[in-house]
Amino acid sequence: MHVFSLEKKIRMRRKILIPPISPAKAKRRTIVLDLDDTLTVLGDHRHATLPCYCMKAVFDRAVFHTHRRYLKEFLVFAADRFELILWTAGTKGYADVAVQKIFETVGRSDVFDHVIARDPAWFNISETSWYDKTLEQLGRPIERVIMFENAPVVVPMSNCVMVQDLLFRMREGPKTVEAAEDATLENAKYLLERWDEELDAAAFLKREASLGYLTAETFRQIQTNRPLAGYSLSILPVKPKAVAASKL
Ligand SMILES: [Mg+2]
């Protein structure tokens, strides 16, 4: 039996943020994707071979987004198999521009079933607390939901795969996006390919953790001193299949 804290009970009573899953996709599982530093990189990398654009339509200063390597392949794969929800703390105007640019990169405008942007229904920051992304607010069976997110302070306590943001990796050594050989979204696709239909999300993530090609201990956890629940994983931007093969 689960014992929830008062804070957890309050969070679970929060409003559902999106409509029920469409009948055509009723049998699909749900993938939640963060935007900044998960699908995109905040920063000017116009010398890279990746799509990069300025968000001047939203800001009065030059703010650039670069699409992470493998974004198109990952989204095409995921959109054809899962219900896809983009969940960003950015404003609706920001999300609208970013989503349009993602559609241009992917060549499709149907990859996201829902986009959740900043809203008081879930986004609250106070002097003592930070917002989080509570998966129960999606109104989906939690055992059929996995989230990908780069910020440990907002991740749910389970059912989440943390991704390493590219800029952090570039601070470790590689000076360009190309040199960083970012394989994060390739890893993410590889992970989802392995998610058996009948396996609930937490059990799946637990099984993957036991394979050892993903690690739950990351710089982020050390940095924030916030331990993740056992069924959250971290994905590091390394080539997945070669690493996995050595562990299997
Ligand atoms: Mg982020």
Boltz pocket constraint, residues with backbone or C-beta under 6 A from the ligand:
constraints:
  - pocket:
      binder: B
      contacts: [[A, 34], [A, 35], [A, 36], [A, 37], [A, 38], [A, 149], [A, 150], [A, 151]]
      max_distance: 6.0
